Each structure stands twice: as C-alpha cells, then as structure tokens.
Amino acid sequence: MPSALPDGDPMPETGALPRHALTGAADRSLGFYLHVPYCATRCGYCDFNTYTATELRGSGGVLASRDNYAQTLADEIRLARKVLGDDPRQVRTVFVGGGTPTLLAAADLVRMLGTIRDEFGLADDAEITTEANPESVDPAYLATLRAGGFNRISFGMQSAKQHVLKVLDRTHTPGRPEACVAEARAAGFDHVNLDLIYGTPGETDTDWRETLAAAVGAGPDHVSAYALIVEEGTQLARRIRRGEVPMTDDDEHADRYLIADSVLGEAGFAWYEVSNWATSEAARCLHNELYWRGADWWGAGPGAHSHVGGVRWWNVKHPGAYASALAEGRSPGAGREILSAEDRRVERVLLELRLSDGCELSLLAPAGLTAARRAVGDGLLAPEPFEAGRAVLTLRGRLLADAVVRDLVD
C-alpha cells in the first residue's frame, strides 16, 4: 500500500496560508501538480498513492469514482484561487501525474487544465505535461490532449525487455512506448520524455543497453532513468524476501548509471539533474526544476504535496476522503509545516546539488564548506566550479550524490 503521510501541524479548514507565504511571490514561478490516483493494476514495485478499482470498491462510494474526478479536482483548483487571493502570477508549469492520468478521458485532462487557465491564466510559454501509460493512449487521444493545450508528454517505458517488464508487473508490450513517441510527435507534441528504470532483479547490462538503444532510437528529447528502489510493503519486496527473485546491489546500479550516461551522452543527451538527460535546454522538464529550485507549486489531488513561500502541506490520501472534504467546502489538507530559514537553506543544498550547475558555496555552513573542499580532493566535486564559488558534482559524485549531500549539510 502507499507510504504514510508525514507528521505535521493541522491544516486550517479554509486552507489559508500564513501571510508571509506570499511575500515576494512575484519573483517566484508558480506551477500546478495534478495527481490522478487511479491505476488499472498495481505495479509490484510501486508505493505511490494510487488505487485500482478493486481497492476503491466499497470504500469511497460515488465520490471516489474516476468518472467524477475532473470536477472534484477542479474544485481544489478553485480553492487554490481563493487561498492565493490576489496573487497575480500566471501558471508557468502544469504536470499531471499519477497513477495513470490517461485512464481518464482525454477531455477530462483538458477540462482540468482549462480550470487552471480560467482561474489563474497560463504563461505564454507554459509547459503543460502529462504522464501516460503506453497502452492507454492512441493517436486520437493524443490529438485531443494536444488540441487542448498539452505540449509535453512522458511515457512510462521502464524497459524494452519483456522479462524485466514482467518482474515490474508492467502490462505494456515491448515496442509500444517507442510507437507512442512517434504518435505524440505526429499529434504535434513539442517535447516527449521516456521514463526508464534500471536495476530490476534479473536485468543484465546487455538488457539495459538494449533498453537505452530502443529509447534513444524512438526519438524523444528527454530521458529519465531511475534506479529501482525496493520499497517495504510492495509486492516486489515480498517476492525478494521469499527468494523468488534476486536483488541487485549498489555496484550494479552504479554500473547501469555509467552505461546510461555514456549511451545517452553519445546520442546527444546532456545530464542536467542526476537522473535526467535532455537534448537541449528547451527540452528540460521545467516543472521538475520548480521543485529542485524551491519555487512555488500547488499539488491538487489525494496525497498531493504543495509548497508556497516556505509553507509545505499535503492532502489526505484516500480519494473518497479527498472528495468528501471538497464537497463539504473544506480544504483536503491533512497537515502542514512551516519551514524555518535553516530548513530552507538545507533543502536548497539537498536539491540544487543534484543539478548540473550545482549550488552556491555560500549556502554551506562552515562544516559543509570543509566537507566540500574534501569532496573536491576526493574527485566528487568539480574543482573549476568550486574555485568559482559553486559545488558541482562530477560523474563519480553523481554516483554518490546522497552521501555527498549528507556531508555538505551535516
């Protein structure tokens, strides 16, 4: 089942934010994340806040139905307008994730986007993305999305190898994600991403190279590649514990990462975040950059997280409880925390260090700066940017990014 929500202070029923949260807002970008919590089946590795029809049956009633979901989500977007008051910002990015957003009708996704446009307005160059399951879209669906304002799409490919997909409990067939890229291009999408996973039990280096070759050959302008994390409570964790499938180790993950960086680099992709590569600056995911650079975003949907001006909050997880709160005129927020200046400094280091331009050394405490000098000597941070006042990971540093970050903020 999905992981638990964090602890925090109670959320006001109105969703009201402290006055200071909007101080200086005009200097920060504003994005929206729209969470669609529905899946046809649950993948064995997934602990996201998602639900199948079987899991919702009898527990959420009509309010949890995906048939009503676009209207319910629109209610939260209108709540966001009330909470943010006279904030003049237009929305810079919208990202629809899940779950499987494309289990909803394309017209529903367009309707949700339309509510944001009506309530806030969209910047002229707004990036509008949806995730998509390769088996749940076709050319007509993609054409409807494009005509409705979506200009970026991310397909969950994971692997080109059937035996790897089987371990992950993915239902699409090899080759379908690559075909989707062509269909998205034909529909007029400006940018197309493929999501990949490496380190699946039973995957070999050859399997991973063939997956990368298939992804590059499909012609996306963005690739995300993530090491498989086996989360407690998932079906995959139980299978590994029973000895049904082997578990890869950190050395294998490192080898696969190096392969990915080499293959993608040779194909014209440049890394700009530890797990993300793009063919140009324009192809980068601007929405994710909002997260990494500490901008403002409103997360709408069950379990979605938001951040505005140093205030972070999260919604109740269950679709039925979420819809009930909005139907009663209450915020669906389950809790929140107000970040201190020190919290925000540490988070900036944690997130910005993962980017190709790194973070400013001025963000580091004296102990962190000492650790950064040591990391340069150990080949984990690049020396030239360091001399210019920035901490930038080397390739070896990317392999050990979590450890480097811990040293810099401890």
URSUL-V905387 format. One line per field, one symbol per residue. ss: DSSP state (~ for helix, > for strand, _ for the rest). psi: psi as a letter, one per 30 degrees, with the letter a starting at -180 (. if undefined). burial: I if it has 24 or more other C-alpha atoms within 12 Angstrom, else O. A space follows every 10 residues. Layout:
ss = ???
psi = ???
burial = ???
//
This chain:
ss = ________>_ ________~~ ~~__~~~__> >>>>>>_>__ __________ >_~~~~____ ~~~~_~~~~~ ~~~~~~~~~~ ~~~~______ >>>>>>>>__ ~~~__~~~~~ ~~~~~~~~~_ _>>>>>>>>> >>_~~~__~~ ~~~~~~~___ _>>>>>>>__ _~~~~~~~__ _____~~~~~ ~~~~~~~___ >>>>>>>>__ ____~~~~~~ ~~~~~~~~__ _>>>>>>___ ____~~~~~~ ~________~ ~~~~~~~~~~ ~~~~~~___> >>>__>>>__ ~~~__~~~~~ ~~___>>>>> ____>>>>__ >>>>>___~~ ~~~~~~~___ __>>>>>>__ ~~~~~~~~~~ ~~__>___>> ~~~__~~~~~ ~~~~~~~___ >_~~~~~__> >_>_~~~~~_ ~~~~~~~~~_
psi = lllllllalk kkffgklkef fgkgefgklk lkkjkjgkke lkkffkglil kleeffkfff affgkffgee eeeeeeeeee eeefbgjfkl kekkjjaaaj egflkeeeee eeeeeeeeef lklegkkjkk lkkefgllee eeeeeefffk gkkjkjeelf kefeeeefhk flkkfeeeee eeeeeefgke kkkkklklgk kfkleeeeee eeeeeeffgl gkkkkkkkkj kkfleeeeee efgellklle eeeeeeeeee eeeeefggkk kflegkklfl effljeeefe efggakkkjk lkfkklkjhg kklkllekee eeeeeefggl kgkfllkjkl eeeeeeeeee effflfgalk fffkleeeee eeeeeefggf kkeeeefggk jkkleeeefh eeeeeeeff.
burial = IIOOOOOOOI IOOOIIIOOO IIOOIOOIII IIIIIIIIII IIIIIIIIII IIIOIIOOOO OOIIIIOIII IIIIIIIIII IOIIOOIOII IIIIIIIIII IIIIIIIIII IIIIIIIOII IIOOOIIIII IIIIIIIIIO IIIIIIOIII IIIIIIIIII IIOIIIIIII IIIIIIIIII IIIIIOIIII IIIIIIIIII IIIOIOIIII IIIIIIIIII IIIIIIIIII OOOIIIIOOI OOOOOOIIOO OIIIIIIIII IOIIIOIOII IIIIIIIIIO OOIIIIIIII IIIIIIIIII IIIIIIIIII IIIIIIIIII IIIIIIOOOI IIIIIIIIIO OOOIIIIIII IIIIIIIIII IOIIOOOIIO IIIOIIOOII IIOOOIOOOI IIIIIIIIII IOOIIOIIIO
//
